[in-house]
């Protein structure tokens, strides 16, 4: 591996690539055949150093310009300290020059903060729509750690294994994935009893995320629980694509905004440079944004902020609409998050309130399976095609 020494770092600072490990991003100083050098001027956390050193690990390499992504497996082989020999500021990573083509699942989180807005209905029906799109294989991951019901809406009355078993019996995630009655759609059932302490156990969280990414499928749809618990926000931030379901009600908008803001701040705090500026400015998001935008476009802080904004962008799913003014109410969410959080969003779909949706719930059958020609079914198929096309084009 052609790792450069620290004297060459400045010459290579124009490399526009990002090394992402466990949801944290680091600048790339050098890339060579089979290796790269990553940097953290403030010093890498000791826990990160240990995990990069002890074993092979999965990481993502992101082209900062094209946004294309590559998943690789690597190992830390060289750890360079600063001039005072106090902290490790750069790490050499080796990886296979011609890595085997591995299949990584595209993760799609479906949240909204408030219960009863239709997240689970959307998750199960979008799963079937994606499965119809070019025969993609889909796993529905019930991310509710206390009141799971994806299995019910998929017509499964008896759950053999769930996330409760995964955590209590230390099972591999593959052991609790079960088939459904629908072609190319499988399920990871959530918990019916509250699972406590998950977010306070980073090792378990890392293991779960790694196993989700490695599920043998095209897409993992993560149906998030209600509220802003860390386990819910962690799953949301972990996901490649984010969908936020909103009803034309003030409480739904309020809860959705709180959810988006909470996820944004949690992600922000995981990024060292931005977290420090956020603290210096009294935990004021507007002051943080003003401070960052005074920096040059190619400054590392500005690049880190841009990556944060990009990773937190989302699509709004307007649900239970009865008339046009309902959509206007929902669209206010996009204006609010842009004004106060600087986040971009787009419309993912408009679903109308209908008797067929209620009927499908009572029949324990997704509505797209009952009536593929309904307006809601066609809307989800359009969204599925859009998601699939974007993902395939990008990669």
C-alpha positions in Angstrom: 0.0 0.0 0.0 1.4 3.4 -1.0 0.7 5.3 2.2 2.1 8.8 2.1 3.9 10.6 5.0 2.5 13.6 6.7 4.6 16.0 4.7 2.6 15.1 1.6 -0.8 15.6 3.2 -1.2 19.2 2.0 -0.5 18.3 -1.6 -3.3 15.8 -1.5 -5.9 17.8 0.4 -7.8 18.4 -2.8 -9.0 14.7 -3.0 -12.7 14.9 -2.8 -13.6 11.5 -1.2 -15.2 10.6 2.1 -14.5 7.5 4.2 -17.6 6.5 6.2 -17.4 4.0 9.0 -20.2 3.4 11.5 -22.1 6.5 10.3 -19.1 8.8 10.9 -17.2 10.4 8.1 -13.5 11.1 7.7 -11.6 13.0 5.1 -9.4 11.0 2.6 -5.9 12.2 2.2 -4.7 9.7 -0.3 -6.0 6.8 -2.4 -3.8 4.2 -4.0 -4.1 0.7 -5.4 -5.5 -1.3 -2.5 -5.2 1.4 0.1 -6.1 4.8 1.4 -5.2 7.2 4.1 -7.9 8.8 6.2 -7.6 11.8 8.5 -9.0 13.2 11.7 -7.0 16.3 12.8 -8.7 16.4 16.2 -7.6 12.8 16.9 -9.5 9.5 16.4 -11.4 8.2 19.4 -9.7 5.3 21.0 -12.7 3.0 20.4 -12.6 3.7 16.7 -8.9 3.0 16.6 -9.5 -0.4 18.3 -12.2 -1.4 15.9 -10.2 -0.4 12.9 -7.2 -2.3 14.2 -8.7 -5.5 15.6 -10.4 -7.0 12.6 -11.7 -6.5 9.0 -14.5 -4.1 8.8 -17.0 -2.8 6.3 -16.8 0.8 5.2 -18.2 3.1 2.5 -16.2 5.2 0.2 -18.1 8.2 -1.2 -17.1 10.4 -4.1 -17.8 13.9 -2.9 -18.6 15.2 -6.4 -20.6 12.5 -8.0 -22.0 11.1 -4.7 -21.4 7.6 -6.0 -20.7 5.0 -3.2 -18.7 1.9 -2.9 -18.9 -0.6 -0.1 -15.6 -2.2 0.8 -14.0 -4.4 3.4 -10.7 -3.2 4.9 -8.3 -3.3 7.8 -6.3 -0.6 9.6 -2.5 -1.2 9.0 -0.8 2.1 10.0 -1.6 4.6 12.7 0.2 8.0 12.6 0.3 10.3 15.5 0.6 14.1 15.5 3.9 15.8 15.9 3.6 15.7 19.7 2.9 11.9 19.6 -0.2 12.4 21.6 -3.1 11.5 19.4 -3.6 9.4 16.2 -4.5 11.8 13.4 -4.3 9.6 10.3 -4.9 5.9 9.6 -3.8 3.8 6.7 -6.4 1.3 5.5 -5.8 -1.6 3.2 -8.5 -3.2 1.1 -8.7 -5.6 -1.8 -7.7 -3.9 -5.0 -10.4 -5.8 -6.9 -13.0 -6.5 -4.2 -15.5 -9.2 -4.8 -18.9 -7.9 -5.9 -20.9 -8.0 -2.7 -24.6 -7.4 -2.5 -25.5 -4.6 -0.1 -29.1 -3.9 0.6 -30.4 -0.4 0.1 -32.0 0.7 3.3 -35.2 2.9 3.3 -36.5 4.3 6.6 -40.1 5.2 7.0 -40.8 7.5 10.0 -43.0 10.3 11.1 -42.8 10.7 14.8 -46.4 10.3 15.5 -48.2 7.0 15.8 -51.3 6.4 13.6 -50.1 8.3 10.5 -49.8 5.2 8.4 -46.1 4.3 8.5 -46.7 0.5 8.8 -49.4 0.6 6.1 -46.9 2.4 3.8 -44.0 0.1 4.7 -45.9 -3.1 3.9 -47.5 -1.8 0.7 -44.3 -0.2 -0.6 -42.5 -3.4 0.0 -44.9 -5.2 -2.4 -44.6 -2.4 -4.9 -40.8 -2.6 -4.9 -41.0 -6.4 -5.2 -43.0 -5.9 -8.4 -40.3 -3.5 -9.7 -37.9 -5.5 -11.8 -38.4 -8.5 -9.4 -36.5 -6.8 -6.6 -36.2 -8.7 -3.4 -37.4 -6.9 -0.3 -37.2 -7.4 3.5 -39.5 -5.5 5.7 -37.7 -4.7 9.0 -40.1 -3.8 11.8 -38.2 -1.3 13.8 -40.7 -0.9 16.5 -39.0 -2.1 19.7 -42.2 -2.5 21.8 -45.3 -2.5 19.7 -44.6 -4.3 16.4 -47.3 -5.0 13.9 -45.9 -5.3 10.4 -46.4 -9.1 10.7 -50.2 -8.5 11.2 -50.6 -6.3 8.1 -48.7 -9.0 6.1 -51.2 -11.6 7.2 -48.8 -13.4 9.6 -50.6 -14.4 12.8 -47.8 -16.4 14.4 -44.3 -15.0 14.6 -41.7 -17.7 15.1 -38.7 -15.4 15.9 -38.4 -11.7 16.4 -36.0 -9.0 17.4 -36.6 -10.0 21.0 -35.1 -13.4 20.2 -32.3 -11.7 18.2 -31.2 -9.7 21.3 -32.0 -12.2 24.1 -30.6 -15.3 22.4 -27.8 -13.6 20.5 -29.0 -15.0 17.2 -27.8 -13.9 13.8 -30.3 -11.6 12.0 -30.6 -14.2 9.2 -32.1 -16.6 11.7 -35.2 -14.4 12.4 -36.0 -13.5 8.8 -39.2 -15.2 7.8 -41.1 -15.6 4.5 -44.4 -13.9 3.8 -47.2 -14.9 1.4 -45.9 -12.4 -1.2 -43.2 -13.2 -3.7 -39.8 -11.6 -3.0 -41.0 -10.1 0.3 -39.7 -11.3 3.7 -40.0 -10.0 7.2 -37.9 -9.2 10.3 -40.5 -9.0 13.0 -40.1 -6.3 15.7 -40.6 -6.7 19.4 -43.9 -7.0 21.2 -42.3 -6.3 24.5 -40.1 -3.2 25.1 -36.4 -3.7 24.4 -34.4 -1.4 26.7 -30.9 -0.2 26.5 -30.3 -0.8 22.8 -29.0 2.7 22.0 -26.7 2.6 25.1 -25.0 -0.6 23.8 -23.0 0.6 20.8 -21.6 -2.9 20.2 -25.0 -4.4 19.7 -26.1 -1.4 17.6 -23.1 -1.7 15.3 -23.7 -5.5 14.9 -27.3 -5.0 14.0 -26.6 -2.3 11.5 -23.9 -4.4 9.9 -26.2 -7.3 9.6 -29.0 -5.2 8.2 -26.6 -4.0 5.5 -25.6 -7.5 4.7 -29.1 -9.0 4.3 -29.2 -10.9 1.0 -31.8 -8.7 -0.7 -32.1 -5.5 -2.8 -34.0 -3.4 -0.3 -34.6 -3.3 3.4 -37.7 -1.2 4.4 -37.4 -0.1 8.0 -40.7 0.7 9.6 -39.8 3.0 12.5 -41.7 3.1 15.8 -43.4 6.3 17.0 -41.6 8.9 19.0 -38.0 10.2 19.1 -36.2 7.5 21.1 -32.6 7.0 20.2 -33.2 3.5 18.8 -35.7 5.0 16.3 -33.5 8.0 15.4 -30.4 5.7 15.0 -32.2 3.5 12.5 -33.5 6.6 10.6 -30.0 8.1 10.4 -28.5 4.8 9.4 -30.7 4.5 6.4 -29.8 5.4 2.8 -33.2 6.8 2.0 -35.6 8.6 4.3 -39.4 8.8 4.0 -41.5 10.9 6.4 -45.2 10.1 6.5 -47.5 13.1 7.4 -51.2 13.6 7.8 -53.0 16.9 7.2 -53.2 17.5 11.0 -51.3 20.0 13.1 -50.3 17.4 15.6 -48.9 15.2 12.7 -46.9 18.2 11.3 -45.6 19.1 14.8 -44.5 15.6 15.6 -42.9 15.1 12.2 -40.9 18.3 12.6 -39.8 17.3 16.1 -38.7 13.9 14.7 -36.8 15.4 11.8 -35.1 18.0 14.0 -34.1 15.3 16.6 -32.6 13.1 14.0 -30.7 16.0 12.5 -29.2 17.1 15.9 -28.3 13.5 16.7 -26.4 13.2 13.4 -24.9 16.6 13.9 -23.4 15.7 17.3 -21.7 12.6 15.7 -19.7 14.9 13.5 -16.8 16.4 15.5 -16.2 19.7 13.7 -19.8 20.6 13.6 -20.5 19.4 17.1 -17.8 21.7 18.4 -19.2 24.7 16.5 -22.7 23.8 17.7 -21.6 23.9 21.3 -19.6 27.1 20.8 -22.7 28.8 19.5 -24.9 27.8 22.5 -26.5 24.9 20.7 -28.2 27.3 18.3 -28.8 25.8 14.9 -29.3 29.1 13.2 -26.0 30.4 14.6 -24.3 27.2 13.6 -25.5 27.6 10.0 -24.4 31.2 9.9 -20.9 30.3 11.2 -20.5 27.4 8.7 -21.6 29.5 5.7 -18.9 32.0 6.4 -16.3 29.4 5.7 -14.9 28.8 2.2 -16.7 26.2 0.0 -13.8 23.8 0.1 -13.2 24.1 3.9 -13.5 20.8 5.7 -16.2 22.2 8.1 -18.2 23.4 5.1 -17.9 20.0 3.4 -18.9 18.2 6.6 -21.9 20.4 6.8 -22.9 19.8 3.2 -22.6 16.0 3.8 -24.8 16.3 6.9 -27.5 18.2 5.0 -27.3 15.7 2.1 -27.6 12.7 4.4 -30.6 14.2 6.2 -32.6 15.1 3.1 -35.9 13.2 2.9 -39.2 12.6 1.0 -42.6 13.6 2.3 -45.4 11.1 2.0 -48.7 13.0 2.3 -51.1 10.5 3.7 -54.9 10.3 4.3 -55.6 13.3 1.9 -59.3 14.0 1.2 -59.0 17.3 -0.7 -56.4 19.6 -2.3 -56.2 21.9 0.7 -55.0 18.9 2.7 -51.9 18.6 0.6 -51.2 22.4 1.1 -51.2 21.8 4.8 -48.7 18.9 4.5 -46.4 20.8 2.2 -45.9 23.4 5.0 -43.5 20.8 6.6 -41.1 21.2 3.7 -41.0 24.9 4.1 -40.5 24.7 7.8 -37.5 22.3 7.7 -35.9 24.3 4.9 -36.2 27.6 6.8 -35.2 26.3 10.3 -33.0 23.3 9.5 -31.7 24.1 6.1 -32.9 20.7 4.9 -34.0 19.8 1.4 -37.0 17.6 0.9 -39.1 16.4 -2.0 -42.6 14.9 -2.4 -42.5 11.2 -2.4 -46.2 10.5 -2.9 -49.8 11.6 -2.3 -52.1 8.9 -0.8 -55.8 9.5 -0.4 -58.0 8.5 2.5 -60.1 5.6 1.2 -62.3 2.8 2.4 -60.0 0.3 0.6 -57.1 1.1 2.9 -59.2 0.5 6.1 -60.6 -2.6 4.5 -57.1 -3.9 3.7 -56.1 -3.5 7.3 -59.1 -5.5 8.5 -58.3 -8.2 5.9 -54.7 -8.3 7.0 -53.7 -7.8 3.4 -51.8 -4.9 1.7 -54.1 -2.8 -0.4 -51.8 -3.1 -3.4 -52.5 -6.8 -3.4 -56.2 -6.3 -3.2 -56.5 -3.7 -5.9 -53.5 -3.0 -8.1 -55.5 -0.5 -10.2 -56.4 1.9 -7.3 -55.0 5.4 -7.3 -53.0 4.7 -4.1 -51.6 1.4 -5.6 -50.5 3.3 -8.7 -48.9 6.1 -6.7 -46.8 3.6 -4.7 -45.7 1.8 -7.9 -44.5 5.1 -9.3 -42.6 5.8 -6.1 -41.1 2.3 -6.2 -39.9 2.8 -9.8 -38.5 6.2 -8.9 -36.5 4.8 -5.9 -35.2 1.9 -7.9 -34.2 3.9 -10.9 -32.4 6.5 -8.8 -30.5 3.8 -6.8 -29.5 1.9 -9.9 -28.4 5.0 -11.8 -26.4 6.3 -8.8 -24.6 3.0 -8.4 
